[in-house]
C-alpha cells in the first residue's frame, strides 16, 4: 500500500477524532456537563478511530489496497462516525433549541449557531452513513465506492469545525457591537 494513501487515511481518522472531541466538549458545555451524553460521543469517536486504525493496520499488513474494502473494520468505522455525528447534532439541536426561550436578546445568534451545527452535522453524518451503507451493497464494485465519501469526510470535518468557530466569533463581534452602541450618547437634533 502506498505511503501517501496510508498517510491520508491516518489523517482522516485523526482529524475525525479531534473534531468529534471538539464537539464533545461543546456538548459538555451546552448540556450542562451531562456525563452520559458526552461519554457516548467520546466512546463513539474512539470506536471509529480504533477501527479506522485497525483497518489501516490490516491494509498495511497485507500490503493490498483491496483489504480496505474487504475487512469488517470499514463499516464499523463508518457507522461509528455516523453515530457520533448524529448524537452530536441531535444533542446540540436539542439543547440550543431548549435554551432559546431564556435568551431572547441572543435569539438570532442562537438560531444561527444552531443552524450551522445542524447543517454541519448533517453533512458529516451523511458522508459517514453513506460510507457505511455502500460497504454492505451486494455488488462488488459498491464497496469501492466507499472511498469517495471517505475522502470527503476529512474535509467536511475540518470545514465543520472552522464554520462553528467562525460563527461563534461572528456572534461575539455582534454582541460587542450591540453593547458598544448601547453606551453611545445620542446626538442632539440640529436647530435651524
Secondary structure, 3 states (H helix, E strand, C coil): CCHHHHHHHHHHHHHHHHHHHHHHHHHHHHCCCCHHHHHHHHHHHHHHHHHHHHHHHHHHHHCCCCHHHHCCHHHHHHHHHHHHHHHHHHHHHHHHHHHHHHCCCCHHHHHHHHHHHHHHHHHHHHHHHHHHHHHCCCCCCHHHHHHHHHHHHHHHHHHHHHHHHHHHHHHHHHHHHHHHHHCCCCCCCCCC
